[in-house]
């Protein structure tokens, strides 16, 4: 391993951790910290990838209540009862936003405008 230096206060901290028995050596402690940092960064990268995939999937990230309000405000009078039933069923069933949009779409035979 290459040589590197640490500020005195960090060296003192590492020595204290060894003295307390938390780690076997300063080298072990630094390896542990680097490993934990790598795991944290890898997890953050996976979260960012998952967010990007979710956005690219076309799944709505909108608030369910705003979607329901939009549907009700845009619904022709002939579909209001079907919408009310779909909304009630969705709320009672605790279904996901994607499923709720599907129920509403089937209730009105149309697609939701993004």
N, C-alpha and C positions, 0 to 999 in steps of 0.2 A: 504494500500500500504506500502511496505517496505521502510525503511529509506535508503537514499544514500546521498553521498556528491558530490558536483561539485567544480571544481576549482573556485577561486574568480572571475576571468575574465568572466567565463561563468555565474556565478550567477549575476554579474553586467549586462551582456548582457540581460539575461532573465528579470531582473528588469526594464531595459530600455524599452524592448518590452511591458511590462505591462504599464509603465508610458506613453508610446506613444499611448496607447489604441489599439495596434494591437491584444492583447489577454487580457482575463479577469484576468488570474492569471498565475503564473509560472507553476503550475500543468497542467493547460489547455494548455499552450504553449508546455510543454514537451510531453503531450499526443498527440498533433497535430503533433509534429516532429516525434514521434515514429510511428504514423499512416502513415504519408507521407513516411517514410523510409520503412515501411512494404509494402506499395503499390508499391514503386519503386523496391524493391527486388522481389515481386511477378511478376511484369511486366517483369523483367529481366529473371526470371525463365521461364515464358511463352514464351519469345522470344527464349531462349535456347531450350525449348521443340519443338517449331515450326521449328527451324533450324535442330534439330536432326530428326524430322519427314520428313522434306524435303529431307535431305540427304538419309534417309532410303527408301524414296519413289521411288528412281531410276530416278527421274527427273534430267535432266542434269543441272549442275551449270556452264557449260562452256559458254564462250562468243559466241554469235551467229555468229560473223564474223569468228571465228576459226572453227566452225562447218561447215560453208559454204565453207571455204577454203579447209577443209579436204574432203568434199564431192566432190568438183570440182576436186581436185587433184587425187582422187581415182576413179572417174567415168569413165566407159568405154566410148569411143568416141560415141557410139550409144546413150548414155543417156545425152550427154552434152546439147542438145537443151531442153530436158525436165527439166534438172536441171536449166538452165537459166530461163526458164518460171516459174518454182516453186519459185526460188529466187526472181524474179521480182514481182510475185504475193504476196509473203510473205512480202516483203518490202513495197509494195504499200498498202497492207491491214493492216499493223501494227500488225501482229499476234504475238502471244507469241512464245517463244522458243520451247515449247513442240509442238505446232501446226506446227511450221516450220519444226521440225524434222519429223513430220508425213507427211507433204507435200513432203518433200524430199524422204522419205521412199517410198511413193506411186509412186513418179516419177521414181524411180529406181527399185522398187520391191525388196528392200533389207533393212536390218536393219543397223543402224548406229553403227559402232564400237566405244565403249566407249574409 
